[in-house]
Amino acid sequence: MFLQEDSLYRLSAHNITLQRLVNLGAFQYVRGNFRPLRDSSLLAARFYLTPYPKRSLQFEVSGTSKSNGFVGSQMKIVARNRNLQKKANILEISLGEVLRRRWVVNKRRFPQTHIA
């Protein structure tokens, strides 16, 4: 947290705090709420954090084609466990396979026929 107790409110500190909470990657939504305390010039700060689902499984398929004749495909399975030990840790395990092949195209011209 970039905001500290008994410090002056600054919008930049508020934005940095929100950005750091989002960049942890463990929370889907982050919302800050500030309201004045009764009979005081102080603000009470509350942050509402909505976690991502604890576990997720993804399957990705992609294909590539390059100008030098290589074509290929890639398959990847990614398993994530977020908020591991309730400390906003992320465990990510991925398995993938890549297949690349050179596709050779014969660049000979077709014989031209001449009509005389």
C-alpha positions as CSV (number, residue, x, y, z in Angstrom):
1,M,0.0,0.0,0.0
2,F,1.3,3.4,-0.9
3,L,-1.2,5.2,1.3
4,Q,-0.1,5.6,4.8
5,E,-1.9,6.3,8.0
6,D,-2.0,10.0,9.1
7,S,-0.6,11.2,5.7
8,L,-2.1,13.8,3.4
9,Y,-4.4,12.5,0.7
10,R,-2.8,12.6,-2.8
11,L,-4.4,11.4,-5.9
12,S,-1.1,10.1,-7.2
13,A,-0.7,7.9,-4.0
14,H,-4.3,6.7,-4.5
15,N,-3.6,5.7,-8.1
16,I,-0.3,4.0,-7.3
17,T,-2.0,2.0,-4.6
18,L,-4.8,0.8,-6.9
19,Q,-2.2,0.0,-9.7
20,R,-0.1,-2.1,-7.3
21,L,-3.1,-4.1,-6.1
22,V,-4.2,-4.7,-9.7
23,N,-0.7,-5.7,-10.8
24,L,-0.6,-8.5,-8.2
25,G,-2.8,-10.5,-10.6
26,A,-4.8,-12.0,-7.8
27,F,-7.7,-9.6,-7.8
28,Q,-10.3,-9.3,-10.5
29,Y,-11.7,-6.0,-9.3
30,V,-10.1,-3.4,-7.0
31,R,-12.1,-0.4,-5.8
32,G,-11.1,2.3,-3.3
33,N,-13.6,4.1,-1.2
34,F,-12.8,7.3,0.8
35,R,-15.1,9.0,3.1
36,P,-14.6,11.8,5.7
37,L,-14.7,10.8,9.4
38,R,-17.3,12.6,11.6
39,D,-16.1,15.7,13.3
40,S,-12.7,15.5,11.7
41,S,-10.7,16.5,8.7
42,L,-9.5,12.9,8.2
43,L,-10.5,10.4,5.6
44,A,-11.3,6.7,6.1
45,A,-10.0,4.6,3.3
46,R,-11.4,1.2,2.4
47,F,-10.4,-1.1,-0.5
48,Y,-12.8,-3.6,-1.8
49,L,-11.0,-6.5,-3.5
50,T,-12.8,-9.2,-5.6
51,P,-10.5,-12.2,-6.1
52,Y,-10.2,-14.1,-9.3
53,P,-11.5,-17.7,-9.2
54,K,-9.0,-19.7,-7.1
55,R,-8.3,-22.3,-9.8
56,S,-8.4,-22.0,-13.5
57,L,-7.4,-24.2,-16.5
58,Q,-6.7,-22.9,-20.0
59,F,-6.1,-24.6,-23.3
60,E,-4.5,-22.6,-26.0
61,V,-3.9,-23.5,-29.7
62,S,-2.0,-21.2,-32.1
63,G,-0.6,-21.4,-35.6
64,T,2.3,-19.6,-37.3
65,S,3.5,-19.0,-40.8
66,K,6.8,-17.3,-41.6
67,S,8.2,-15.9,-44.8
68,N,11.1,-18.3,-44.9
69,G,8.8,-21.3,-45.4
70,F,8.4,-22.5,-41.8
71,V,4.9,-23.2,-40.6
72,G,3.9,-24.6,-37.3
73,S,1.4,-25.0,-34.5
74,Q,1.5,-24.8,-30.7
75,M,-0.6,-26.3,-28.0
76,K,-0.4,-25.3,-24.4
77,I,-2.2,-26.2,-21.2
78,V,-2.0,-23.7,-18.3
79,A,-3.2,-24.5,-14.8
80,R,-3.3,-21.6,-12.3
81,N,-3.8,-21.5,-8.6
82,R,-4.4,-18.0,-7.3
83,N,-4.3,-16.7,-3.7
84,L,-2.2,-19.7,-2.7
85,Q,-1.9,-19.7,1.1
86,K,-4.1,-16.6,1.1
87,K,-1.2,-14.4,0.4
88,A,-2.0,-13.3,-3.2
89,N,0.5,-15.8,-4.6
90,I,0.0,-17.3,-8.0
91,L,1.2,-20.8,-8.9
92,E,1.2,-21.3,-12.7
93,I,2.1,-24.6,-14.4
94,S,2.2,-24.8,-18.1
95,L,2.8,-27.7,-20.5
96,G,3.2,-27.1,-24.2
97,E,4.2,-28.7,-27.4
98,V,5.5,-26.9,-30.6
99,L,5.5,-28.5,-34.0
100,R,7.4,-26.7,-36.8
101,R,8.0,-27.8,-40.3
102,R,9.6,-26.3,-43.3
103,W,7.3,-26.2,-46.3
104,V,9.4,-26.2,-49.5
105,V,7.8,-24.9,-52.6
106,N,9.4,-25.6,-55.9
107,K,9.8,-22.3,-57.8
108,R,10.3,-23.7,-61.2
109,R,8.3,-22.0,-63.9
110,F,5.9,-23.9,-66.0
111,P,7.2,-24.6,-69.5
112,Q,5.9,-22.1,-71.9
113,T,4.5,-23.3,-75.2
114,H,5.1,-21.3,-78.3
115,I,2.6,-21.5,-81.2
116,A,4.3,-20.9,-84.5
